[in-house]
């Protein structure tokens, strides 16, 4: 039987999933690698470790699950996190570790650019909000602060580009990942000259831009042998994790939006037009020519609840975070919606959309003598989802949607999903037992389209069935709305105080 | 509380070549220079029974309260912050044991700790910069029991005292990992372990050693690592070894045999086999084919 294998090069792990041609999962495997923080704002990963983890996991998975059952691998499709930058030298050897998406060292470069006329015009042409995480600012940082490395760099790659080059010898980057660099003109699909000039590089320093359906050269012979794959296996470059999660959730066309709740989170829509937000709050990434994934990201989703659990949860078994999280959610259910007037701003790690304020911090507001520990748990979850709602509202200034589809680890808790439906006052759909596999499923749909199982992505996206639906409760929605309006005002009103406290904290 | 002060010369210590000093002392008056800061030649354990002690261990100021235990390693500088012993009550024991740079603790025939336990305990002691264990009543009990054995000298007391010293080492090592890992945050704890592995990649790590550093039993540790990383602990280690080896292979100036040993393989043969099995290349083929732009 034929099968399609998707490989997600994620923030902290490789995930390999095999599908049959109907989209049923045949098996999966994952392997993680660490993120190094040499300095507080630095987030780096070792490209060789990512490569070897990918090879190791893929090889074991093929040998244990695919080859013994005589499945024939038709294609391998890749997806990856966005915003990574890996400089390589003239021999193709990495110059140190890769900066990953969450690397924040280019704060100053981003701030300077954002407030300039060039910044405004670049947002229009590239669709990427000017932020420390965007590769353009990371490259500018290297130019200003690591001159030797900058000078020795032959090319600035994304992690996926490096992995594919290792496997095939070819330097290519897909539209989606390229459109998240802040350097690709998403209207002309060419590297944007003004951006490159600002970064101090020519386009020969970047990989060639190709469609997400592009097939790189064949696997090198040695890897064919090591993996036990024949030379007819098609490689598909694929897209970014965010775009794939959106496609995999069946969000395509009008009226739908998707919410991803992993450690970080995002709300996204897909459409044929770029959303030009005057305040530069929304990103626009290219999925395929003429289709844009637009939305807003938050730093503070699951990671904030995990923070709460680690600090205040009851660990009956050492290191069993999952059990602890489940128990806390159970306790939160004892408190009524609105947490009796306790409101939480979840900005523990600064915030991106919609307030784009790196100085923002967490706040519990409205505390009175009757509040207990369980109020804090519920308020924490509500606060995280109010922040998600605030992104949704920003998106709706441009495009309305009637329903949401949710994915990611935290969306698999019904308590969270129901709360989301009530806060948005819209039905939320979730795939049964889907957990976080919508990235893989998106990659499957992309591959299936490329090998002719669907005519186009429209048809592929329509095939996604989301049976489980959480219906909103209007009365509860009204309760949340009252609290949310205070949440929204606080998020803006505290601007000066956020700055003051961030300064105090940065002194230490 | 009976005071006691046994030195190497005392006949009570003849059966214990490893014990240099054992004491339980009440201090009622302060004497200048009663505890000068100086490099310690021995392993020292100090357990506070009563009072507040201002000590300096390896250039760091520590304040110890009742039930706190300080472990001073051979070579570390130790003494009173004001070069004196404060008022209060304290037990101590000095032991003539070696701790080499790789973390191997050399005990002696008296000890029942196995070689691998000695390596692991030694490494834990070496890796923790702060060796002050707070609120460790069990250590007080051990000191009390040792003293009782010395006083009564009932049948089997030599064996009992030696066992109690082993126990003191085990207790200290376990408490140290507990104190330095929250037991809540596995990613953070694992990150610390990973850093240790990378810094000592040529060391032949065992699962026992790795789990002890994290403060878990081997079964729980292996399960946790598997579910967090997707690899068994030893496979995760191979993964790091190969990643580091690839980096070195891409630098033409390093010899393949050196790469093998630096990254913890037994031999270049072992390295070549493992490398080829995973990548399909022998190390030298990999080097030849991967350092050119195509």
Interface residues (C-beta under 8 A of the other chain):
Chain A: X13 X29 X30 X31 X32 X34 X46 X48 X49 X51 X52 X53 X55 X56 X57 X59 X90 X91 X92 X93 X94 X154 X166 X169 X170 X220 X221 X222 X223 X224 X225 X226 X227 X310 X313 X315 X318 X319 X321 X324
Chain B: X182 X183 X184 X185 X186 X189 X190 X191 X194 X215 X216 X220 X224 X228 X229 X230 X231 X235 X239 X240 X242 X243 X244 X246 X247 X250 X251 X277 X278 X279 X280 X281 X285 X289 X290 X291 X292 X293 X294
